[in-house]
Amino acid sequence: MLQIIGIAFVATFLALIVKEQKPNFAFLIIVFTGCAVFLFLVDQIAAIISMIEKLAINANVNLIYLETILKIIGIAYIAEFASQITKDAGQGSMAAKIELGGKILILAMAIPIITVLIETIVELIPS
């Protein structure tokens, strides 16, 4: 974590210094740093996904539901990342549209899971 914070602070200070002369370069520094931090975390993300898959297999959970939930989480993180980058670029309205698109995709992907939950609840209710 300290490495990520250190890289972020160095990039922030560089961007603040460069921003006075070349605002475009300052923005690129921030974008590249954000991507570098994300790439730095890919191994950790893979380990977390692997652990969750093992837990799901041990619990006899249908992997289709797990994959859907992981995709939903991925969409949420990617939409947030893209939204923050567009906000950094001064495009707040575009950031809002990215967030809206992410929310709609999440809702669309969640419909099968919501359907199964509702069917399970209906089965549990005595007639």
N, C-alpha and C positions, 0 to 999 in steps of 0.2 A: 504494500500500500504506500509505503514511503517513497518508493521509486515512482509510482504514478503521480503522487503529489509533487515530487521534485520536478518531474518532467513538465507537469502542468504549470507550476510556478515559473519555471524558466521560460516556457513558451509564452506565458502571459506577460512577463516582463519584456521579453523580446518584442512581442506584438505591440505593447504600449510604446516602446521606443521607436519601432519602425513605423507605427501608425501615423506619426507626425509627418514623415517624409513620403511614405508609400503605403497608403491605406489598403491597397489590394494585396500587397505582400503580407501585411499584418493578418489579414483575413485568411490567407493561405497557410500561414504559420499555425493558426488556430485549427483550421480544418485538418491539416496533416498531423498535428499533435493529437487531435481527437481520434483520428484513424489509427495512429500508432498505439494509443492507449487501448483501443478496442482490440487490435491485433495482439497486444501484450496479454489480454485477458482471454483469448480464444482457448488456450489450453485449459484454463480454469473452467470455462463454460463447458468444454467437452467432458471434463471430469465430472462435473455436476450432472450433466445429462446422462452419462454412463451410470452414475450412482442411482439416479432416479429410475432408470430402466431396470436395473437389478432389483430395486425395491418393488417395482411394479410386477416383475416376473415372479418374485417370491410371494407376492400378495395375490397372484392370479388375476391381475387386472388386465382387461383387454388392451393391448398395446395401441390399438387404433385411437382410443380415447386419450391415452398418454401422448401420442404423437400430435393429436389435435391441440391438446393443452400446451405442449411445448411450442407448436407453431404460433399459437395465440400469444404466448409470452414473447416469442421472437418478434412478432409483428409489433407488439407494444414497445419493445426496446428500440427497434429500428425506426419506428415512427417518431419516438421521442428524440432519438439521436438526430434524425433528419430535421425535425422541427427546431431543435436547438441550433443547428447549423444555419438554418434559414433565418432564425431570429438574430443570430450573430451578424448575419449579412444585412440586417435591417429590413428584412422582408416578413414582418409580423403577420400580414394577411395570408401569405403563402404558407407560413408555419401553421396557421390555424386550419388551412385546407389539408395539409399533411396529417394533422391530428385527427381531423374529421374522417379522412380516408382510412386511417388506421383503425379508428373506432368502428367504422362500418364493416371493414374486413374482419375484425374481431367478432363482431356480432354475427356475421354470416358464417364464420367458422364454428361459432359456439352453438348454432341451432341444433345440430345433431345431438350434442351433449345435453342441451336443455330438453330436447324431446325425450331422450332416454330417462332423464330425471323425472319428468312429468309422468311418463308411463309407469315408472317404478312407484311413484307416490300414489297414483291411481290404483295400482295393484294392491298396495298396502291398505287402502281404505276399504273397510268392510262394506258390502253392498246391502 
